[in-house]
């Protein structure tokens, strides 16, 4: 699973891997094929129209797969250009990643992996057309990069798009993100870089892909915020723009080429490293719920509003979170200790269109978001969290040096909890086996919340394995799938070294 | 027929009757947006321009279809 990160946070080795892969694609002529795919597409089929977002999501996905292929790293993720933190002094412009601004007069980029002499741009006929050029902030319409508040403002806009499905519509998330109305986000990224980023051949500058990765991240978060706001137009729009129309200049393999084929990021194994405030959960703005406490009044007072709560689990148990009242609520549960890690979502599991989630939860802090099913509605409700029974469920015990225990992550985002007793001081090995990509966290001694260590892939294949020096006591092991969408069987075993 | 011609960054821009645009003799398609009173071209998808001449200069200056920068 590739995680798309803020380009400024890439490590030295990640920068080396990414730039080497881009240069290799260029050497093989594949990079220029991507430039031509964009440059020779019908401009209005992929810009200034609803398919702008799905077309570029698919384009990035194809490019990312090529990067993974030439690098040999299936986990290589495209980084995104975090505009509010991506000005000319940002580390993404250092010479080990993108190189910096162009010459004050010629605009030629003379440092970094894509410098003059090392990197040649092409025109829309595929002919070499000189060095890469940049002119940071020198276009009169793009002297500053988008600010965080401008991004948040656009993230609040619904619907996805509206007739006449072009650059003139104001009440359109797509058009405001693209930049022809509102604060101008995507277009400003192109304009701020200037030079080679201005024309249809703009993928000549590798920052193109980071700019669009940011655009895709914003769309992804908008989809999380408004899960009931679908792609528009479903039908009746210009050909190539409807939900099930084939998109221009897009291959029909390995997936089909319609907007509907790329709507779910999770289906494309796309994950981002962080979310903006207000997407999913913002733990700084959450209301605390007491387990087995009184009902808490909630109110969706404006359309599209999301209410945020948290509660703390001290002991492994089955917990029930539910709303009551006349509003048709939708509940999402996140955690533990991570307000972006979704565990479950429910619409009508409670009475009278209320939502209800029952889930076995290990210790930690959990987060709940409540919205109304109808994004145009407002209304009040009540919410509470209770333990399902007073008897704590049994946590499966792993026998040290005993046989492996069979287990399975049956639902996406499920967390399995185990315990084992360390009878004496020593080195203990805790590992999973099987074909499931597991992620392990160990807690203790004698605590479900005192984290000792985590591991992803130290075991065989993509299994987790930890070798720890432990004191006598009770230890707890959480196993989840590395991917938020993954499921699968595995075995887990604990052994003590002699 | 009125015609204006200028040389901009070694390219010849010619505008006939304020509605036909040629750069280095090649006819350039463009659009005029009556709502915004701005000109746009398939070559430059991210911005609209206040006049046809401004659009033509931007095409010459910012695309690599007619000129390129020597290293």
Contacts between the chains, C-beta under 8 A, distances in Angstrom:
chain1	res1	chain2	res2	distance
A	42	B	42	7.9
A	43	B	42	3.9
A	43	B	45	5.1
A	44	B	42	7.8
A	47	B	45	4.3
A	47	B	46	7.7
A	48	B	45	7.2
A	106	B	69	5.8
A	107	B	69	6.9
A	108	B	69	5.9
A	108	B	71	6.4
A	116	B	71	4.2
A	117	B	71	6.1
A	121	B	64	6.0
A	121	B	68	7.9
A	122	B	64	7.6
A	123	B	63	7.7
A	123	B	64	4.5
A	123	B	65	5.3
A	123	B	68	7.7
A	124	B	65	6.3
A	128	B	68	8.0
A	129	B	64	3.7
A	129	B	68	4.1
A	130	B	64	6.6
A	130	B	68	3.4
A	130	B	69	4.5
A	130	B	70	6.5
A	130	B	71	6.8
A	131	B	69	6.3
A	131	B	71	4.8
A	133	B	69	5.9
A	139	B	47	7.7
A	141	B	47	6.0
A	167	B	33	7.9
A	168	B	33	7.6
A	168	B	35	5.4
A	168	B	36	7.5
A	179	B	46	7.1
A	186	B	46	7.9
A	187	B	46	4.3
A	187	B	47	6.5
A	190	B	46	4.5
A	191	B	46	6.2
A	191	B	47	6.3
A	194	B	62	8.0
A	195	B	62	7.7
A	196	B	64	7.6
A	198	B	44	6.2
A	198	B	46	6.7
A	198	B	47	7.6
A	198	B	58	7.7
A	198	B	62	4.1
A	198	B	63	7.5
A	199	B	43	5.4
A	199	B	44	5.7
A	199	B	45	7.9
A	199	B	62	5.7
A	199	B	63	4.0
A	199	B	64	6.9
A	199	B	65	7.6
A	200	B	42	6.7
A	200	B	43	5.9
A	200	B	44	7.5
A	200	B	45	5.8
A	200	B	63	7.7
A	201	B	63	7.2
A	201	B	64	6.1
A	202	B	46	7.9
A	204	B	64	7.8
